[in-house]
Amino acid sequence: MEPSKPHILGHARAWLSVNAVVIAVAILLLLLFAVFLRLTLHPVPLAVAVFSSIVASVAALAIAAVGIAGGVGVVFGFFPARRAAALDPIQALRHE
């Protein structure tokens, strides 16, 4: 009887799923924090309002950068891992 292959693909999917959930929760918390800041800083002078707008813009850019980096990481990490998990390790080492 041949030993079964470990389910590497299942582990990769689980790791990527946890990663996606953590990133989504972090983005949600940042958005809620930005809304909280906007609501609490509303009745302040114009200079502070402009500063908070700049901070909100930087926060939005940071959130977009994290989202793009996460997407690139998923694409360039998941598909090669899935392809590698489908290979037989003995055959892959034999051709190397």
N, C-alpha and C positions, 0 to 999 in steps of 0.2 A: 504494500500500500504506500502510495506516495504522500509525503507530508503536504498539507495544504499551504498555499501561499498566504503570507500575512496580508491583511487587508490594508495596505498602505494607502490606497485611494480613499478608503473610508476615513482614515486618520487625517489625511490632507483636507478632505471636505469638512470634517469637524473643526479642524484648526482654522480654516478659512471662515467658517460660519461664526465661530467665536470672535475672530478678528473683526468681521463685519459688524457684529452686534456691539462690540466695544467701541468701534469708531462711530457708529450711529448714535449710541448713547452719549458719547463725548460731544458730538455735534449738537445734539438736542440740548444738552446742558449748557453749551456755549450760547446757543440761540436764546434759551430762557434767561441766561444771565444778561445778555445784551438787551432783551426786552425789559428786564427788571431795572437795569441801569437807565434805560430810556424813560421809563415811567417815573423813576425816582429823581432824575435830573431834569425833568420837564420844566419846573418853575424857576429855573436858574437864569442868570444873565446870558446875553448872546454869546459872549466869549466861551463860556463853559459849554453851551449848546453846540457851538462849532467844533470845539475840541471833542465832545462826545460823538459828534458825527464822524470825525476823522477816526476816532477809536473804533466806531462801529464799522467803518469802511475797511479798516485794517483787519478787524475780526472777521469780516465777510471774506476778505481775500485769504486769510489764514484757513478758514473753513473750506474754501474752494481748493486751496492747495492740498490740504489733507485729503479731501475727496478725490482729487486727481491722482495724488500719490497712491492712495489706497486702490483705486481702479487699475493703475499701472501695475502695482504689486500683485493684484489678483490675476490679471491677464498674463503677466510674464512669470508668475509663480505657479498658478494652478494648471495651465495647459501642459507645460513641460513635465510637471509632477504626475499628471494623469497619464501622459504617454509613457513615462518611465515606469510607473507602477504596473503598466500592462506588460512590460517586458519580463521575460524569464531571466533571472540574474545569471544563471550559468551561461546561457546563450550570449548575453550582453558582454560578459567578461571574456568569452571565447573569441569574440570578434574585435576586441580592443587591442 
